[in-house]
Amino acid sequence: MIRTPLARRISSDAELNSVSLFLPYFDEETVKNVVNALRDSEAAMPTETGTSKELVTLGRNLAYSDVFEAMDNLITYRIDSSRKQAPLKLLIQLSRALTMDGIDLGAQKAVKNAVLSKMDGEISRIKESGDFDTRGASITGFALGTLIFEYGDNAYSFDEETQTMTMSDFDISRHFEQAGRLLGEGLHKEYWIRHSTRDHIDVKKEIIILTHDTDAMERINDYAEEEFITLYENNKRSIARLSEARKNVYERLTNASVQPISVPWMLPDSIDFSKPDNSSKFEQHLYCLEDGTFETSLNPWESGVVTEELNNGAVCWLRNLDRKKWSLEIPYEVSGVTTPMFPDLVIVRSDAQGYVFDILEPHDPSRKDNYPKAVGLAKFAEKHWDIFGRIQLIRLKKGVDGREHFYRLDMGKTTIRNKVRGITSNEELDRIFDTDAVRED
């Protein structure tokens, strides 16, 4: 087996990101079955799977170099629900990275001071509520009663005159360290240093009480989440110019955020692609082989939409693959869980102001995820209508002429997305398609 020679991705050459398995004696039919099983699995890693005949490396189509240059302001999302972290920890880590990379030399100090001030404010609020001493007593002390068993009389008696035992400094320090693990990034010690002129036990008690206050911690994390997004948004263009290794650090942080965060959409110099046996040639694709050709396998809906777009004057297009490092990714929610979708097609048109980038998703209406994806596209369009053109959910259905046509619901239009954002069933989406979807053929 030959795998990636370096322990990181190489953006300039897709072949260096591949893993090849050589089987001297193999049954071709069995290998095909294994490949198909990997492709059909939702748990498959984000990569192309296939035999050496199918897997190819495509480079940027030089005919569209100016299109790639015009993509600087486009964004995507990266959703990884398995790596979520507390916003407070992510904010401190982001500020540290920005300082280390020289993007914002004052970020780490400014963020830490702001967070410590927020902690000060929450502790003051608890003290003003009058509950501070009561909470402190319950945390740093405990009641001790006496239960007596009289052996001869075979009876129990309980001494109601309980005593209050105070924890030792060692126990308070242990609770202080536990509170520090909840805050993360050494913030408990930073707070202790900030108040070093006061009694150290009193300062430790404040941190312990703070981390036991659910409402206070929720407010601090809400604040941290907003600051994390703002700090990243203000610096994401500078981050995009860093080396691949450093960009991966920031990508891990944004992926771990509870709230999906938009990141610059950067297409690499080359991509790995699968060319199955039933592939057909298509013109005007953004990536191609060295001889300028591009082949892939599209379902009838995808193929039909591409043909319609090219006939209508599209400059070029991109087949957006699932779960690739370079894929365009959009968040949507299913039962409260944020999930990624990968729209099938990105179409590039031109107008008087330059290139326009459209997101098109031909989608089977029988699928259960139909309306959640429509809502996700509508919310995406509401945030990013200014950098993308059409954002369409597309269906193939019969028209009044008895023939099948592609009907499009364009979330780029305010009236459409306002209707779609509030739906809660596929039936509601069907009705909107019946009344508002239009043909472009």
Secondary structure as GFF3:
##gff-version 3
##sequence-region A 1 441
A	DSSP	three_ten_helix	14	17	.	.	.	ID=ss1
A	DSSP	alpha_helix	28	40	.	.	.	ID=ss2
A	DSSP	beta_strand	55	60	.	.	.	ID=ss3
A	DSSP	three_ten_helix	62	64	.	.	.	ID=ss4
A	DSSP	alpha_helix	65	69	.	.	.	ID=ss5
A	DSSP	beta_strand	75	77	.	.	.	ID=ss6
A	DSSP	three_ten_helix	81	83	.	.	.	ID=ss7
A	DSSP	alpha_helix	87	100	.	.	.	ID=ss8
A	DSSP	alpha_helix	107	128	.	.	.	ID=ss9
A	DSSP	alpha_helix	132	140	.	.	.	ID=ss10
A	DSSP	beta_strand	141	150	.	.	.	ID=ss11
A	DSSP	beta_strand	155	166	.	.	.	ID=ss12
A	DSSP	alpha_helix	169	183	.	.	.	ID=ss13
A	DSSP	alpha_helix	187	194	.	.	.	ID=ss14
A	DSSP	alpha_helix	200	212	.	.	.	ID=ss15
A	DSSP	alpha_helix	214	240	.	.	.	ID=ss16
A	DSSP	alpha_helix	244	255	.	.	.	ID=ss17
A	DSSP	beta_strand	262	264	.	.	.	ID=ss18
A	DSSP	beta_strand	270	274	.	.	.	ID=ss19
A	DSSP	beta_strand	280	281	.	.	.	ID=ss20
A	DSSP	beta_strand	287	288	.	.	.	ID=ss21
A	DSSP	beta_strand	295	296	.	.	.	ID=ss22
A	DSSP	alpha_helix	300	311	.	.	.	ID=ss23
A	DSSP	beta_strand	316	319	.	.	.	ID=ss24
A	DSSP	beta_strand	330	334	.	.	.	ID=ss25
A	DSSP	beta_strand	337	341	.	.	.	ID=ss26
A	DSSP	beta_strand	345	351	.	.	.	ID=ss27
A	DSSP	beta_strand	354	362	.	.	.	ID=ss28
A	DSSP	alpha_helix	370	384	.	.	.	ID=ss29
A	DSSP	beta_strand	391	398	.	.	.	ID=ss30
A	DSSP	beta_strand	404	410	.	.	.	ID=ss31
A	DSSP	alpha_helix	414	421	.	.	.	ID=ss32
A	DSSP	alpha_helix	426	436	.	.	.	ID=ss33
A	DSSP	beta_strand	438	439	.	.	.	ID=ss34
###
